[in-house]
Amino acid sequence: MAIRKIQRIGGSIGVTIPKDEAKREGLVDEDGELAGEYHAQIKQEDDLEWSVDVFDELEG
């Protein structure tokens, strides 16, 4: 399990997904580029605990 630093991203804060894990899930191609257009839903599960669901298309 990778430990990632929380960073300022524009007017928000965020963390990055490790590229090797994103590649294993098919989100990143062999060149290290995104393999499509993806969206993420972040839900707070508990104090200081969030889950992330990734979608490759949005339902209308």
C-alpha positions as CSV (number, residue, x, y, z in Angstrom):
1,M,0.0,0.0,0.0
2,A,1.5,3.3,-1.1
3,I,1.4,6.3,1.3
4,R,0.8,9.5,-0.7
5,K,1.2,13.1,0.3
6,I,-2.0,15.3,0.4
7,Q,-1.3,18.2,-2.0
8,R,-2.9,21.5,-3.0
9,I,-4.4,21.2,-6.5
10,G,-5.9,24.5,-7.6
11,G,-8.6,25.5,-5.0
12,S,-8.8,21.9,-3.6
13,I,-6.6,19.3,-2.1
14,G,-6.0,15.8,-3.5
15,V,-3.8,12.8,-3.7
16,T,-2.5,11.0,-6.7
17,I,-3.1,7.4,-7.8
18,P,0.2,5.5,-8.1
19,K,0.9,5.1,-11.8
20,D,1.8,1.4,-11.6
21,E,-1.5,0.7,-9.9
22,A,-3.4,2.8,-12.4
23,K,-1.6,0.9,-15.2
24,R,-2.6,-2.4,-13.6
25,E,-6.3,-1.3,-13.6
26,G,-6.0,-0.2,-17.3
27,L,-6.3,3.5,-16.6
28,V,-2.8,4.2,-18.0
29,D,-1.3,2.9,-21.2
30,E,2.2,1.5,-21.8
31,D,3.5,5.1,-22.5
32,G,2.2,6.3,-19.1
33,E,-0.6,8.3,-20.6
34,L,-4.3,8.1,-19.6
35,A,-5.9,5.3,-21.6
36,G,-9.3,7.2,-21.8
37,E,-11.4,9.8,-20.2
38,Y,-12.3,8.9,-16.6
39,H,-14.3,10.4,-13.7
40,A,-14.0,9.7,-10.0
41,Q,-16.5,9.8,-7.2
42,I,-15.1,10.4,-3.8
43,K,-17.2,9.5,-0.8
44,Q,-16.4,10.1,2.9
45,E,-16.9,6.8,4.7
46,D,-15.8,7.8,8.2
47,D,-13.5,10.4,9.9
48,L,-10.4,10.7,7.8
49,E,-11.5,7.8,5.5
50,W,-12.7,8.2,1.9
51,S,-13.4,5.8,-0.9
52,V,-12.9,6.4,-4.6
53,D,-14.9,4.9,-7.4
54,V,-13.6,5.4,-11.0
55,F,-16.0,5.5,-14.0
56,D,-15.1,5.6,-17.7
57,E,-18.5,7.0,-18.7
58,L,-21.1,9.0,-16.8
59,E,-24.8,8.0,-16.7
60,G,-27.0,10.6,-18.2
